[in-house]
Amino acid sequence: MKTDDLFFKDAYFTKERAIQAWMNDDRHTGLTKEFLENAKRVKTDDERLLILAGENKIYQLRFQKEFFLWMLPSVDWIDNEKLKDINEFDSEFYFSYNCVATVITKSPKIDKVKIGKNDAELLPLGPYFKEAKDLKFWFYNTAPDAFDCQGPSGETFTFYDNSGRVIKKIEDN
């Protein structure tokens, strides 16, 4: 196998090196030096996910690992434009899927979300966006080993209030 083989083209021995390669790739529009210097790395329960949160933009990076090599991430983001669309969208829920099933909720009554049988992780959006007051971003990596994913996720989203009562169930089909 040659080193310029397609498999090795965007592969790295460590996740940290894959992160640095992604950050240094100038194909990423909107990824400014200022954002990178000020972005907070949000820890998640999933070692294959990294969230970079800065003022007015949040990147969700999903790193795939093949054998011993880390690949460049698949990327989803939330920015002011997406929040504007969500706020104008006449629904309590906004779903997206990029191998990571996500939902943004508007209802302050929702205190827990399960995606499939798994508890979703929560990232409140208010600290990062002025327009996001009560919006909460819930996520779970449903396809950690997938090379590429096309939505919908095929998962059931179950929404709970603070007493553990189910508020609503939605199939993402």
N, C-alpha and C positions, 0 to 999 in steps of 0.2 A: 504494500500500500504506500502510495506517495503521500508526502506531508500536505500537498495541496488537494488531496482527495476531498470531495464534497463533504463527507462526514466530519472531517477535521477542520473544515474551513472556519466555523464559528464555535469551536470547542476549546475549553480551558481546563487546566488541572484543578483549579479551585473555583468555588463560587465567587470569592472576592475578586479574582482576576476577571471572571465573566462580568461582574458588576462594573469594574473599572473599564473594561472594553466597551460595554454598552454606554457608559457615561462619556467616554472619549470619542464615540462615533458621532460625527457631525451630521449624520442623516436624521437625527432626532430633533425635529423642529420644536421650538419652544423650550428646549432644554438649555437654559442659559447657565453661564458660570455662576452668576449670582444665585440662581435657584439651587444649584448643587452645593454651593458654599453654605447656604442657610437651611437647606432641607433637613428635616428630622427623619431619622430612620425609625420607623414604627415596627417594633418587634411583633411577630405573630407566632402562633403555635406551630406553624408549618415552616420547616427549614427551607422549603423551596419557594416561599413567598417573601418578598421584600416590599414594603410600602415606603415610598419617599414622599413626605408631606411637607409642603412649603406653603407660603401665603398664596392663595388663589389657584393652586394646582396640586393634585395628588396623583402620583404614579403608582400603579400596582404592577409589580414585576413578578412573573412566574417563571422560575428557572427549572428547566428540564435536565435531568441527569441521565446520561447514557453510559452504562458501564461505570467507568471511573471519571468521565469527563462531564463538565458542566457546560451547557449550551447557552447561547445568548437568550435573554428572556422573551417571552411573549408579554406584551405590554397593553395595559388598559389605563385610562386616566379619567379623572374628574377635574373639570375646570369651570370657570364662571359661565361659559357658554352652555355646558351640559346642565349646570344647576338651573340656569334660566329656563331651559327646555323642561326640566323636571318640575319646576315650580309652576309652569304654565300647563303641564300635563295634568288633566283633571282625574287624578287617581292617588290613592294612598301609597302606591308601590311603583317603583321603577326597577325593572329587571335588566341585567346584562349577563353575558356569558362569554368568557374567553378562557376556557378550561377551568376558570374559577367562577363558580356561580355566585352572583352578587345581587343584592337588592338594596335600594335606598328607600327608607320608609319616612313618611311624613307624620304619621300618628305618634303623638307623645305617649299613647297608651301602650305601645309595644315595648316590652322589656327583654324579650328573648326571641330568637329565630332559630329554627332547625331547618337545615337544608338536607333533604333526604332524612337519614337517621342521625345526622351529626349536628352538634351545636355550632352555629355560625359564630364567627368572631365579629366583634363590634368595633367600629371606629366612628365616634361622633364627628360630624363635619363642621359644627359650629366654631371650634377653635381655628379652623383654617379658612373659612368663608363667611363673610358678613351676611350673605344672603341665605345661609344654611341653618339659621336658628335651631330648629328642632329636627333637622334631617340627620338620620343615622345611616351609616353604611355598614351593611352586614355582608360577610363573605366566607366562602369555604372552597378550598381547592378540590373539586370533585374528580379531576383527571390529572393527577400529578405526573404520570408517565406519558401522557399523550403528546405527540409532536405538535398537533394543531387541532383546534376545536372550533366547530361551527355551532351556533346556538340553534334552538333553545337548549337548556341544560338537561331537560327530561326529569328533573327532580321535583319533589313536592316541597314547597316552602310552607312551614307551619309557624304562625305568629302567636305569641303568648303575651298576656298581660303580667303585671307584677305579682299576681297571686298564682300564676302558673296555669291559668285558664286559657284554652285555645280561643283566640279571637277570630282567626281565619286560616284556611288552608287553600293554597293555590298551586295548581299543577303548571309547571313551566314547560309546556309542550308546543 
